[in-house]
Amino acid sequence: MPDRDADPLIVAISSRTLFDMEDSHALFEREGIDAYADFQRTHEDDILQPGIAFPLVRKLLALNEGAPPEAPRVEVILISRNSADTGLRIFNSIAHHGLAIKRAAFSNGAAPYPYIRPFGADLFLSTHAEDVRNALAAGVAAATLLPTASKARVSPHQPHDQLRIAFDGDAVIFDDEGERVSREGGLAAFAAHERAHAGEPLSGGPFRGFLDALHRLQAAFPTGEASPIRTALVTARSVPAHERVIRTLREWGIRLDEALFLGGRSKGPFLEAFGADIFFDDSEHNIVSARDHVAAGHVPHGVANRG
């Protein structure tokens, strides 16, 4: 089993990202909390179907099985606006699906994000945009997940066993310096700025800490195709703006398995080709495109999300 003394990778998730609860959420919005609570109590033995984050959670927890002794543990924590009473159906569903989730916070309608930091979470995933923004403001990597787009419903099993996570660069892994230059001066100014600062490492963005924790976990496993984790940078940057990114990751001592410099091409088809279990981007436009192909989390950070 993994080393219990090593810093674990902790992911906090909301109940609506773990399970498909859109019908009962729609009931709550139509008829209020009492109707919602009655519905959940009446159906507490009815098993909830997998939600958008379910395959990701299953793969994260599977990393604890047969892991090298030096590997950190992976823990998933439930952070929910349900009450403990209405949350009984959620725990029944967790048990049915065999998910090793042992810790939870039920806030009974109040904002649950204050509990994220005490749990030591490296990442928070929710459908509630305000909770995500508050978590980011508190220094926790966080993203808003939307229900799956028009494609088939989420399957509890992906076609490959590897956990595959893809990240945008600017305003996610890195700060939003490049986006600010591009918005103020255009693409030519951005290219000139990146050439002039190619030897200067970029500052870390909101997902720098999560990337570090993920890298420590990945480093405990064999490299290459034998690794149960594979990561990718999927960015709109193109040559010559690639150099600063590469040098920054080298300076940080972070390995990303794949890097796609798309020069503005739509990211969705590339993410599908990579087989991402989840993709993080600060642009809502990119998320709308990506979620036709993979699970995608919007990171409401940086200049693209101001105003």
C-alpha angles and dihedrals in degrees: 000000000000119000107272090202093061118093105268126226104242123195121186117202137181121237092245091058093048097045137026101255099150095117094053091042089054088051089053091051092047102041108014140241098310093056090045093050092048090050094051093047092048091050100035091121092050108099117235118232122238117281132208095285097041098098090047092050093048091052093045092053092044089063088075091062112092093347120160114269091248094053118110117241121253118225130186118201126194115228110185141173088211121102119247087253096055089037092066089088089054093053091046088055092047089054093046092053092046096239115162096224110145106161129063144159120210111192099183095228098324121115105278098195095097088072094056097080096045088055088054094235118183092194137021124199122189143149090225108092096197092054089050093051091049092049090051090049088053090055100259121129105245140168138186113236120202125205113269117284126238095306124098120302117274115281118216088227128056120209092252133045098224119100103236120193125179128195136194112226116220115063091004112056092006131034121267096257093118094048091050091052091047093050093047099042109013132241094307091056090047092052092048091048093051093048090050093049099036092122094049116090115235119243118254121265130211093286096050092098094047090048090052092051092046091049092052089053093045092049090062091064131066115278127243126024091340091067115101089216128061125178135193139190110218110185139163088226118113137189124329093023089063095077097070091050092052093047092048094054089046090052091050093048090236123146120208111186097214134020123195117191101191103176092221099318117143109274100210100082092045091051090050090050090051090048096230117194086200138358127202123207136157094217117088088202091058091046092053089053095043098048090065085069111023142004106285133192123205114220105203095208137118136019094317089066101044128101 
